Amino acid sequence: KRDVLVEALTGVGLPVAPCAGTYFVIADAAPLGVTDAVEFCRRLPREVGVVGVPVSVFCDNKEPVASLVRFAFCKKDEVLQEAARRLQTLGGA
């Protein structure tokens, strides 16, 4: 499940931090020109149909993580495959 999501994110040019023992991956949206992940995550459901959580909401010092987004992969296979398909549209954003 993790690999499906990681492949989709890296496929549109988003670096993903290695993860193990969790249900989440963290991707850096900076390659898409994102400097404010909060604003980016507000647009994502409307524009792509996928939800992400800005990592900055978990931090006091938000600047170092301003472009990082957390995505959950604890979903049904069909849901992840559809999310992967939808994320492909980010490449053209």
C-alpha positions in Angstrom: 0.0 0.0 0.0 2.8 2.4 0.9 4.6 1.7 -2.4 1.5 2.5 -4.5 1.3 6.0 -2.9 5.1 6.5 -2.9 5.3 5.6 -6.6 2.4 8.0 -7.4 4.0 10.9 -5.5 7.5 10.4 -6.8 6.0 9.9 -10.3 4.9 13.5 -10.3 8.3 14.7 -9.0 7.6 14.9 -5.3 10.4 13.5 -3.1 9.1 11.2 -0.4 10.9 10.6 3.0 11.6 6.9 3.7 9.1 5.5 6.1 8.6 2.3 8.0 6.2 1.3 10.8 3.6 4.0 10.0 0.5 4.6 7.9 1.8 7.9 6.5 4.3 9.2 4.0 5.7 12.7 3.9 6.2 14.3 0.5 7.9 17.6 -0.3 5.6 19.6 -2.6 8.3 22.3 -3.3 9.2 20.9 -6.7 5.6 22.0 -7.7 6.4 25.5 -6.6 4.6 25.0 -3.3 5.9 27.2 -0.4 2.8 27.0 1.7 1.5 23.4 2.3 -1.5 24.6 4.2 -2.8 26.5 1.2 -1.8 23.6 -1.1 -3.7 21.1 1.1 -6.8 23.3 1.0 -6.7 23.2 -2.8 -5.9 19.5 -3.2 -9.3 18.0 -2.6 -11.0 20.4 -5.0 -8.4 20.3 -7.7 -7.3 16.6 -7.5 -9.7 14.8 -5.2 -7.0 13.7 -2.8 -6.5 14.9 0.8 -3.1 15.7 2.4 -2.2 17.2 5.7 0.4 19.9 6.0 3.2 18.8 8.3 3.4 22.4 9.7 0.1 21.9 11.6 2.1 19.5 13.9 5.0 21.9 14.5 5.8 25.1 16.4 8.6 26.0 14.0 6.7 25.9 10.7 9.3 27.4 8.3 11.5 24.2 7.9 8.5 22.1 7.0 6.5 24.7 5.0 6.2 22.6 1.9 5.8 19.1 3.4 2.6 17.2 3.1 1.6 14.0 4.9 -0.5 11.4 3.1 -2.1 8.3 4.6 -1.9 5.0 2.9 -4.1 3.0 5.4 -6.8 2.7 2.7 -8.4 0.0 0.5 -6.3 -0.9 -2.5 -9.0 0.5 -4.9 -8.9 3.8 -3.0 -5.1 4.0 -3.2 -5.1 3.1 -6.9 -7.7 5.9 -7.6 -5.7 8.4 -5.6 -2.5 7.4 -7.5 -4.4 8.0 -10.8 -5.6 11.4 -9.5 -2.2 12.5 -8.3 -0.9 12.1 -11.8 -2.6 15.4 -12.6 -0.3 17.2 -10.2 2.5 16.8 -12.7 0.8 19.3 -15.0 0.1 21.8 -12.1 
